[in-house]
């Protein structure tokens, strides 16, 4: 199975759990043994790729600004690319620039996804029940790409992925294990860094830098 084979399932679930006038947002980045798989919550209509008229890649955070500061501050995005993102308005993102950003994400051996792929009009909270319906598909993603480390953002996503109650404040720099079909993956819960969690971005940056230094310092090359 390949990552692309999961899209039809996500599209069906978008009709059931997402905004009917928006498309599902899938994932993006290195699909073969990435150093890090970042797992966010769910996409919103702020992502320009959620527009049904958008014919380019359907990857997380296209047309957004704040989140790319995180990737820049942990040396997974170049200063030049970061500055270009900050200078652009959402409507200025085109297919070529979106591919340019994700080409760099691929080069830096990063995979970006959401637990829930059901795009909402705004940043409304999804229930645990809805997010859990995406869990097996997320596990298939992880099994296909086989990342060295998984970073889950926020209490809700971390708790659902690890199947136990997680408070990020009590689990900073703490490694958990996730077993998927006999394979063991390292999972680190990290503060959600945007939206209501924007004030925790510095903590998220600190923890991700620590994870890279302690888990990947000999495997990552920027």
N, C-alpha and C positions, 0 to 999 in steps of 0.2 A: 504494500500500500504506500501511496505517496501523499504528501500534504494536500495536493490539489484534489485528491479524491474525497476529502472531507467537506469540500465547499457545498456540495448538494445538500448535505445534512444541515449545515449552518443556514442555508437559504430557506429550508423548510421551517426551521425553528425561528427564523426572523419573522415569518408570517404569523407565527403563533405567539411569540413573546416580545417582539420588537415593534417599532413604528411601521405601519404598513406602507408608508410613503418613502421609506428609507431602505437602503441595502445593508446587508450584514457586512461587518468588517472582519476580515479573517486574521491575518498575521503577516509577518514579513521578516526578512533577514536570512541569516545563515541556516540552511536546512540540513547540513551534514556536520554533526558533532560540534555544535557551537560551544564556545567557552561558557556562555551564560544564556539562559532562557529567562527572560523577564515576563512575569505573569501579572497583568493589570486586571481591573475589574470588568468593565464593559464599555463599549464605545458610545459616543453621542453624536448628534447631528452636527456638531462643530467640526467633525472630520469631513472634509470636502468630498472624500471618496464615498461617503454614504449616499450622496445624491445619485439617483438612478440614471442620470444622464452621464455620470462619470464612467468612462470606459477604460481607465487605467487601473493600476494595482489597487486592491482594497486592503490596505495595510493600516495599522494603528497610527494615530496622531498626525495624519496628513492635514496640513493647513493650520496646525496648532503651534504655539510658541513655547509656553512655560516648560513643558516636559523635556524639551531638548536641552535645557540648561543642565538637567540632571546628567544626561549622557555626555555633555561637554565636560562637566566638572569631574567626571570619573574617567576621563580620557578615552571615551568610546565614540567621540565625535570631534572632528577637527575644529579649531577656532574659525577657520575660513567658512566651513559649512554652517556652523552655529551662527555666525554673523549674518550670513545670507538668510537664514531662517528668520532671524530677528528683524531683518529689514523688510521682509515680505508680508503683505497682507494675505489673508486666507485665499482670496480670489486670485492672487498672483501665483499660487502653486499650480503648476501644470504637470502633465504626465512626465516630461523630461526631468523636471526638478525633483519630483517625487521619487523617480527611479535613481536619480543622482544621490539623494539622501540615503536611500536604502542600499545602494551599492556600497556606500561607506560602512553602513551597519553590517553588511555581509563581510566586507574586508576585515572588520574588527571582530568577526566571529561571534556576533550577537544575534539572538532570535527574540522578537518582540511579539507578544500575543496577549489576549484577554481570556479570562476564564469564561465569561459570557460573551458570545459574539452577536447578541441581539442588540442592535443599535436603537437607542432611545432618542427622542427629540431633545431632551435636556439631560442633566446629570441626576435624575431621580434615582433613588436607591432601589436596587433589585432585591427581592426576597431571597433567602437562602434556598428555598425550594426551586426557584427558577435557575439560579446559578448551579445548583447540584445537577440539574438536567444536562448541563454541559460538561460535567466532570469526566465522564468516560471518553468524550471526544478530545478533551484536553490531554488525557492520558495517552490517547492514540498519537496525538501530536508529539508528545514527549518521547514516546517509544520510537517514532519515526526519526526524529532529529537526534536523539541520544545526547543531550547536553551534559557538560561536565558539572555544572552547578545550576540550580534553579533559584530564582529570587522571586518571592511572592510579595505583593504589595498590599498592606493593610490587614487588619484583624479578620475581616470577613473572608477574603480570598484565602488567606493563610490557613484559617480554621477549616474551610471546606476542602482545600487541597490535601491537608494533612489529617483530616478526619478527627480532629481534637480541638478543643478550645484554645485559641492562641491570642494572647495579648502581646502585640509587638513590643510594647514598653518593657515587658519581662523577658523578651527573647532576642534582644539585640545582640548580633554577632554570635548567635547560637544556632548550631547546625542540627537539623532534623533529617530523618531519612524517610524516603518514599519508595515503596516497592511496587513496581509495575511489571507483571509477567516475569518475575524472577530477577529483574534488574533493580539495583538499588541506586537511587539518586539522592544527592545532597540538596537540601532545601533550606534556604535562609529567609525567614520573614523580615520584612523591612517596612518602615513607615510609608504610607501612601503619600506621594510628594506633590500632588497637584489638587486643584479644587479646594475643598475644605481642608485638605492636608498640606496646603502650600507652605504653612509655617513650619512643617516638619521636613521640608526638603533638605535642609542642611544636615539633619540627622540621617536622612536616607543616604545622602552623598557620603557622609562619614562612614556609614556601615558598609556601603557598597565598595568604597575604596579599601576598607579593611578586608572584605571578602576577597577582592581581587589580589591584594597583597598576600593573604594567607593561603588562599586556595589555588590561585592561578598565576602567581608572579613569574613562574618559569614557563607558563603555557601561553601567556597573552603577549602579543607584540603589537604595539601601536605605531 
